[in-house]
Amino acid sequence: MASPQTLVLYLLVLAVTEAWGQEAVIPGCHLHPFNVTVRSDRQGTCQGSHVAQACVGHCESSAFPSRYSVLVASGYRHNITSVSQCCTISGLKKVKVQLQCVGSRREELEIFTARACQCDMCRLSRY
């Protein structure tokens, strides 16, 4: 039978090799590439694709009992205080997408992509 240290080392190596293909285990907030298809109109007369950047990841959050002053100010209704941050785009950049149109005609269109990410105040809509 293997020693406890050998089993722990084996489980650690197994966990690390299993996680290599999963970006979800990367801590923090970071850029993540994704393919986007751009069409010039609803019929798709001209279209092209481009690799854009999104912000994905995890940011810190916490909840704790409210201070006495908060309890009094809220009429004893706000008994839990929570603080959270969300992974957001902190910088944008424009990129040009080449569109292929019907009959060998080409067009160019600019779209926005994330340039930088950060943990920041959570908002329902930013842009």
N, C-alpha and C positions, 0 to 999 in steps of 0.2 A: 504494500500500500504506500502511496506517495505521502510525503510529509506535508503538513499544513502550508508551509512556505511555498512548496512547489505548486500546490493547488491554487493558492492565491495568485502566484505569478502566471499560471496558465489562464485563470479567469481574467486577469488584467490584459494579457496579450489578446485573448479572444474578444474582449470588449473593445479594445482599441482597433483591431482589424475589422470588426463588424461596423464600427462607426466611421471608417474612412470614407465610405460612399454616401454618408448621410450628412448634408449640410445643416440640418436642423440642430445638430448637437454643437455647432459652433457658437460659443457664448458671445453676447454683445449684439450690437446693431451694425450691420455691414451691407455693402453693395452686393446685389445678386443679379446676374444677367438673365434675361429672358427674351425669347423671340417675339417680335411684334410684326403683324402684317398690316400694312397701310394701304387703304384704297382711296382713290380720288373722289369717288362717288358711290352711291348705294349699288349701282350695277357692277362696280368693279372694273370700270373702263380702263383705269390705270391702277396697277398695284405693285407693291414691292415689299420686301421684308428687311428687318434690321434687328440687331441685338441691342436692346435697351437695358438700362440698369434700374432696378428697384431697390428699396431698402427693406431688409428683413432682419429679424432677430428678436432678442429678448432684452427688456429693460427692467429696472428694479421697481418693485411696488411693495407697499407694506400697509398694514392696518393695526391700529392700537386703540386702547381706551382713550377717550377724549379727556383733556385737562378740565379741571373744575370750572375754570373761567368760560370754557366753550360750552359746558353743560348749562351753566347759568344763563349765558347769552342766548342759547337756543331753546330755553324753556324746558330743559332736560329731555329734548327730543334727539339731539345729535350726540349720542353716547359712544359712537365709534368714529374715529378720524382715519381716513385712508389717504395715502399719497402714492401716486403712480406716475410713471413716465412711459411713453410709447416710442417705438422706433420710427423716426420720421426723416423725410428728405430735408437736409439742411442746405443743399446747393443744387441748382439745376444747370444744365447746359443744353444748347440746341445742337442737334445733329441733322445732317442732310440725308434723306432717303431717296435713292434713285427708284423711280417708278417706271415700269415697263407698260406701255400702252398698246392698244390695238394697232396692228400694222407696223411695228418697229419704231413707233414714236416714243420718245422718252420725256419724262417730266421729273422735276425735283421738288421735294416737299421737306420742310423742316419740322421736326418734332422735338419735344423735350425728353430728356432722360436724367436720372439722378446722377449728380457729380460727387455728392458727399452725404453721409448719414450721421445721425446722432440721436441719442435718447433725449427727448424733450417732452414738454407738456402735451398731454393727450388732447386732441381736438377731433370733433366730428368731421369737419371739412377744412382743409387748409388751402386748397388751390381753386 
